[in-house]
Amino acid sequence: MPTLIKLFSMQEVSFHNSNHDCWVVIDGKVYDVTTYLDEHPGGDDVILAATGKDATDDFEDAGHSNDARELMKSFCIGELDTSSSPAIPELKISYKKEETDVAQKLLNLTKQHWAVPVAMVGISVVAGFLYMMRKK
């Protein structure tokens, strides 16, 4: 007897995106992982970052074990209905305008890396103080 598989649209999956109702899509299958959030070894925030969307890449990048893949089967609630899924919109890439003013680049660089010069001055002051104390 054939097994009936429930199909979910990506739009329907996207509504389940909270820690009280958490669905993810991995390899075209839909998983309700709400009850597993507290037990996930990587923490619930890892799953919540991928909830309500296709998490295949995130799952594969994490290098899950075979045991994890077996455990996933118990959370499977259906499959993604690819026939009703809208086409994936094309990604638009925009580039930040490069700053050409050298002075502005230097100012931005010092704002980002202010701790290094401050630490160097602090170490120099302490070294000078210790040198003066030893001389006396």
Secondary structure, DSSP 8 states (H G I E B T S, - for coil): ------EE-HHHHHT-EETTEEEEEETTEEEE-GGGGGG-TT-HHHHHHTTTSB-HHHHHHTT--HHHHHHHGGGEEEEE-TTTS----------------HHHHHHHHHHHS-HHHHHHHHHHHHHHHHHHHHH-
